[in-house]
């Protein structure tokens, strides 16, 4: 993890606003969350991919509306719902 401290402690270099470190942004907690993902979540994801259980992956970098529309497209593609118009933003 790379940290770039501000020129002045507690003040944002970009906007001048105040900065605070959240408890869950500390390096040791981030490492623990990644370890938990690797030991608890990733094995379940791999099991779902191996089984005949239907699952899809969606990018979390898109807007909620875009993700919803991709999900609806998958459901329609697999004939799980009737065709519908995409949800507007």
Order of alpha helices (4+ residues) and beta strands (2+ residues): alpha-alpha-alpha
